[in-house]
Amino acid sequence: MRVEKHPILGDLPDQKRVTLYYNGQPLEAYEGEPVASALMNAGIRVFRTTARRKEPRGIFCAIGRCTDCMMIVDGVPNTRTCVTYVRDGMRVEKQEGLSALKIEGEGER
């Protein structure tokens, strides 16, 4: 659900529609909007789980200060999706616990 007509901010301006892939499934998004916003619009509320208790996390601060919205974006773990902007073809995956950085040609770090 997007706010398309805001009583103070006005109408949502026209933006280029693109496709991002969440766990391999295509989702429509607007180029340049935060990844977290695109996921929330698609009804996705759980972005990661905690390492110890496997508790669900999603949006909390929405300004990049906490770690609740971290996901794996284009293969990079621990990416804060509230301050990462959508690009066409972007791949986003739910993150389970702490994720190790994978460097091409090497093992996990």
C-alpha positions as CSV (number, residue, x, y, z in Angstrom):
1,M,0.0,0.0,0.0
2,R,1.5,3.3,-1.1
3,V,0.3,6.7,-0.1
4,E,-0.5,8.2,-3.5
5,K,-2.4,11.3,-2.3
6,H,-1.1,12.9,0.8
7,P,-3.0,15.8,2.4
8,I,0.2,17.8,3.0
9,L,2.8,16.4,0.6
10,G,0.4,16.2,-2.3
11,D,0.3,13.5,-5.0
12,L,3.0,10.9,-5.5
13,P,5.0,12.0,-8.5
14,D,5.3,9.7,-11.5
15,Q,8.4,7.5,-11.2
16,K,10.0,4.8,-13.3
17,R,8.6,1.4,-12.5
18,V,11.3,-1.3,-12.2
19,T,11.6,-5.0,-11.1
20,L,13.5,-6.1,-8.0
21,Y,13.7,-9.7,-7.0
22,Y,12.9,-10.8,-3.4
23,N,14.1,-14.3,-2.7
24,G,13.9,-14.9,-6.4
25,Q,10.4,-13.6,-6.9
26,P,9.8,-10.5,-9.0
27,L,8.3,-7.4,-7.3
28,E,7.3,-4.1,-8.9
29,A,9.0,-1.1,-7.3
30,Y,9.8,2.5,-8.1
31,E,13.4,3.3,-9.1
32,G,15.1,5.3,-6.4
33,E,12.7,4.5,-3.6
34,P,14.1,2.7,-0.5
35,V,14.2,-1.1,-0.8
36,A,12.4,-1.3,2.6
37,S,9.5,0.8,1.2
38,A,9.2,-1.4,-1.9
39,L,9.0,-4.5,0.3
40,M,6.5,-3.0,2.7
41,N,4.4,-2.0,-0.3
42,A,4.5,-5.6,-1.4
43,G,3.3,-6.8,2.0
44,I,6.7,-8.1,3.2
45,R,7.2,-7.2,6.8
46,V,9.9,-9.6,8.0
47,F,13.3,-8.7,6.5
48,R,15.6,-10.8,8.7
49,T,15.7,-13.0,11.8
50,T,17.9,-12.5,14.9
51,A,20.9,-14.8,15.3
52,R,20.1,-16.3,18.7
53,R,16.4,-16.4,19.0
54,K,15.4,-16.4,15.4
55,E,13.0,-13.5,16.1
56,P,11.6,-11.6,13.1
57,R,12.7,-8.1,12.4
58,G,11.5,-5.4,9.9
59,I,11.4,-1.6,9.9
60,F,12.1,0.1,13.1
61,C,13.9,3.4,12.8
62,A,13.7,3.8,9.0
63,I,16.7,6.2,9.0
64,G,19.7,3.8,8.9
65,R,20.6,4.0,12.6
66,C,19.5,0.5,13.8
67,T,20.0,-2.9,12.2
68,D,16.5,-4.2,12.0
69,C,16.0,-3.8,8.3
70,M,19.3,-5.5,7.3
71,M,19.1,-7.9,4.3
72,I,21.3,-9.4,1.7
73,V,21.2,-7.1,-1.3
74,D,23.0,-8.1,-4.5
75,G,25.0,-10.6,-2.5
76,V,26.1,-8.2,0.1
77,P,24.9,-9.1,3.6
78,N,24.0,-6.7,6.4
79,T,22.7,-4.0,4.0
80,R,20.4,-1.5,5.6
81,T,17.4,-1.5,3.3
82,C,15.8,1.7,4.6
83,V,18.7,3.7,3.1
84,T,19.5,1.6,0.1
85,Y,17.7,2.6,-3.1
86,V,16.0,0.4,-5.6
87,R,17.7,-0.3,-9.0
88,D,16.2,-2.3,-11.8
89,G,17.1,-6.0,-11.4
90,M,18.3,-5.7,-7.8
91,R,18.3,-9.0,-5.8
92,V,17.2,-8.9,-2.2
93,E,17.1,-11.8,0.2
94,K,15.9,-12.3,3.7
95,Q,18.8,-12.6,6.1
96,E,18.8,-15.3,8.6
97,G,20.8,-14.3,11.7
98,L,24.3,-12.9,11.2
99,S,25.5,-13.3,7.6
100,A,29.1,-13.8,6.6
101,L,30.6,-11.8,3.8
102,K,31.3,-14.0,0.7
103,I,34.2,-12.9,-1.4
104,E,34.4,-14.3,-4.9
105,G,37.0,-17.0,-5.2
106,E,37.4,-17.3,-1.4
107,G,35.6,-18.9,1.5
108,E,33.3,-17.0,3.8
109,R,34.7,-14.4,6.2
